[in-house]
């Protein structure tokens, strides 16, 4: 028996709710195999992030080089790249793999705590996004990446998404979890597709990680992008409906299976 391998480059959340642990759980649930490189260490719980530290760039690069010499990867999931030097170093290495890259732009925690160096947005747009198949920002991340005003209108969402597409990224899947609308509307650009989901009560720790890592696994398994986008959202929805609590903080998505 063989599996399709997904290279995951992301930060570590010690709660297991988000970060590389969440990525690995979701990818495995989709029938692919996660191979992980930790890019940042965080001091956090289910309520907030207290601090973070980027892993040494050379160490991250050595791990990627060692792994790619041995393992055939079908997709890459990139999460928290907390330093400018890490983005600049990792981007050309990933480009050479010539496989789909899913990027979850982790720029701040759910509580609003910054998880990035100053100037990181410009570095991401210049060096990483031109090689990315699909990026999965929430609304604050989309407007942070584009520098546009955060106005919750379909016209402003499209304007910001098309601004991001000009960097070279092929698709933008904008998640509506941070918007104030009654339902959650996820939008796929440039196809202008809207996926509407009932908004659930409560807060969840790691829903964005779950979406992007599930998407990477589906692409690794050969799913066409539109089908992967649809099925990834269905998986996330089920994980949130069946979420559980480990504290009085945010709930943890249940990523045990479809």
N, C-alpha and C positions, 0 to 999 in steps of 0.2 A: 504493500500500500504506500502510495506517495501523496504528498500534500503540496499545494501551492504556498510558497513562502512570501511573507510580507515583512519588509524591513521597517521597523518602527524606530523613529528618532524623536524622543519626547522627554518631558520632565517626569520626575518621580513624585507622586503624591502618597505620603505614608498611610493615609486613610484607606487607600485602594478605591476610593470613589471616582477619582479622575486620574489623569496622567497615564503613565505607561502600563500600570496594572490594569486599568480599565480598558486600554487599547488591546492588551493581550487577551483579556477575557472575551471581548467582543469578536476579535478576529478568530479565536479558536471556536467560538460558537457558530461562526459562519463556515466552518469546515476548512479553514486555512491555518497555516502555522505562523505564529508571531516570532520574529527574531528581533531582540530589543537592544537599543543603544540609549542609555540615559544621557540626556543633554543638560539637565539641570536638577539640582536637589532643592527641595522646598521644605520649609518649616510651616506646616499648616495643619488644620483640623477641619471638621465639617462646617465650621462657621466662617473661617477666614484664613488668609495666608499672612503669616507674620514676617517671613523673609524668604529669600531664594538666593542660590548661588549657581552660576553657570559652570558646567564641567569644563575642564581644560580643553581647549580646541584641539590640540595635538592628540590628546587621548581619544577624543571622539573620532577623529580622522583615522587613527590607527585601528580602532575597533571596526569601523566601516570597511577599511581596506582588508583587514583580516577576514571578515565575514564574507565579503564579496569574492574573495579568492576561492572560497570553499563552497558557497551556497548560491544556487540560482534563484534569484528573486523575481517575482511577477508584479509586484507593486511596492510602493513606499508610502508610509504615512508619516508626515512630519508634524510635530506639535510644537512644544515650547522650545524656541531657540532664543535664549535670553541675552545673548551678546552679539554685537555687530560682527566681531571676528568669526564667530561660529557660523553665522549665515554666509558670510563671504567665502569661507573655506569649504563648507558643506555643499553649497549650491552646484559648483562645477563638477564635483564628484558624483552627485546624484544625476546630473544631466547625462553623464557618460553611460549610465545604466540603461537609458532608453526604454524605460518602463513608466507606467502611470504613476504620478506623484499626487497624493492627496495632502493638502496643507490646511491644517486647522490653526489659524493665526491666534495663538494664545498670547494676548497682550495684557490682559488683566484678569484677575479672579472674578468669580461671580459677585463678590462683595465690593468689587471696584479697585482692589489693590493692584498696583502696577507690577507686571512680571517681565519687564523689558528694559533694556538700556535706552538712554536718550539717543534719538536719531535712528532707532532700529527700524521704524516704518520705512524710511527712505531706502535703507539697505535692503530690506525685504523686497520692496517694489523693483529695485534695480537688479538685484542679483538672483533672487529666488523665484519670484512669480513668473518670469519668462519661461521657466521650465516646468511649471505646474500644470497638471491636467485639470484639476478642480480645487477651488479654495472654498472653505465653508465658514465664513464669518457670521457672527450675529450682528445685529444692527449697530451697536456701539463700535464693534471692530471694523465694520465696513466703512463707517464714517471716519474712524481714526486712520484707516489705511488711505483714504482718498482726500482727507482734509476738508470735506464738504460738511455743511450744517446738518445736524441730525434732526431732520424733519420727517415725521412718519407719514409720508404720502407715497403712493405708488410711483408718482413721477420722480420724486427725489430718490427713492430706492433704485429706480432704473438708471437715473443719471449717475449715481454713485457706482453702481455695478458696471456700467459701460465705461466709466473712468478707470475702474480696476482692470477691465478687459483690455484696455489699451497698453497695459504693462506686458501683455503677452500670454497671460493665463487664459486657458481655453474656456473654462466654465466657472461661474460663480453660483454657489448654492447659498443664498441668504436665508438664515434661519430667523424666524419671527418670535422666538421665545422671550426676547427682551423688549419687544414692542408692547404697547398698551391696548392693542385690539382685543376684542372679545374672544376670537379664535386665533390660533397660531397659523400664520400663513408663511410657508417656506417658498421662496421664489428661485427658480433656476434660470440663469441668464447665460447666453444670449437667446435662449429658446422661449423666454417669457412664459414659462409654465408656473402655475401657482398650485401648491399642495396645501389644503386647509385641514387642520386638525383641531378638535376641541381643546381648549386650554384647561389643563389640569390644575387643581389647587396645590399649593405648597411649592417648595423649591427643591431643585434636584442638583446633586453634585456629580458632574461628569457626563451630562447629556451630550454636550458638544464633542467630547472625546469619543463617546459611543458612536455617534453619527459618522464621524470622519474615519474611524478605524473600521467600522462595519463596511463603509463604502470602499475602503482600500481592499478589504478581503474579497468583496464581490467582484471588483475589477480584476483582482489577482486570479479569481476563479473563471474569468472570461466573460462576465456579464457585460452587455452593452451599457454605456453610461446611463442612459435614461432609465433602464430597468434597474440598474444598481442604485440610482438615486431613489427610486420608488421603494425598493425593497429595504434599503437602509433605513428610510424613515419609518417603515412598518416595524422593523426590529426595534428601533428606538422607542416608538410608541408603546410597544409591548413591555419593554424594559422599564418604562416609567410607570405604566399602569401597575406593574408588579414590584415597584420599588420597595425597599425596606429601610429601616432606620438602625443606626448603630449608636446614636447619641441624640441630643436634643437639637442638633443642627440640621443641615440639608439631608434629604433622603438619598439613598444610593440606588441607581438603576440596577435592576436585576438582569444580568447579562448571561444567564445560564443557558439560554437557547431561544429558538424562534418562537 
